[in-house]
Amino acid sequence: MRGPNNKVIAAVGISGPMERLGRQPGRLHAAAVAATAARLSEHIANS
C-alpha cells in the first residue's frame, strides 16, 4: 500500500491453512490481494 507521497507505507497479505488456500494460493488469490491493496492505497491517498 502506498501513502499520499507514493511511498510504501504498509503491506497486505493473506494466510491460512493449506487445506483452505491450496498449495499455490498466489495463483488463486494474488489478483484479489493486489486489487485490494490498490483500492486501499487510493483511499489513503484521498483522505
C-alpha positions as CSV (number, residue, x, y, z in Angstrom):
1,M,0.0,0.0,0.0
2,R,1.2,3.5,-0.8
3,G,0.6,6.7,1.0
4,P,-0.1,10.2,-0.4
5,N,3.6,10.7,-1.4
6,N,3.6,7.3,-3.3
7,K,5.9,5.8,-0.7
8,V,5.2,2.3,0.5
9,I,3.5,2.5,4.0
10,A,2.1,-1.0,4.5
11,A,1.6,-4.4,3.0
12,V,-1.4,-6.6,2.5
13,G,-1.3,-10.4,2.6
14,I,-3.2,-13.5,3.2
15,S,-2.5,-16.6,5.3
16,G,-4.4,-19.7,6.3
17,P,-4.2,-23.4,6.4
18,M,-3.1,-25.2,3.2
19,E,-6.4,-27.2,3.2
20,R,-8.3,-23.9,2.6
21,L,-5.8,-22.0,0.5
22,G,-4.3,-24.8,-1.5
23,R,-0.7,-25.4,-2.4
24,Q,-0.3,-22.3,-4.6
25,P,-2.5,-19.6,-3.1
26,G,-0.9,-16.9,-5.2
27,R,-2.4,-18.3,-8.4
28,L,-5.9,-18.1,-6.9
29,H,-5.7,-15.0,-4.7
30,A,-2.9,-12.7,-5.9
31,A,-5.1,-10.6,-8.2
32,A,-7.7,-10.0,-5.4
33,V,-5.0,-9.1,-2.9
34,A,-3.3,-6.7,-5.3
35,A,-6.6,-5.1,-6.2
36,T,-7.5,-4.7,-2.6
37,A,-4.1,-3.1,-1.9
38,A,-4.6,-0.7,-4.8
39,R,-8.0,0.3,-3.5
40,L,-6.7,0.8,0.0
41,S,-3.8,2.9,-1.4
42,E,-6.2,5.1,-3.3
43,H,-8.4,5.5,-0.3
44,I,-5.4,6.6,1.9
45,A,-4.2,9.0,-0.8
46,N,-7.6,10.6,-1.0
47,S,-8.1,11.0,2.8
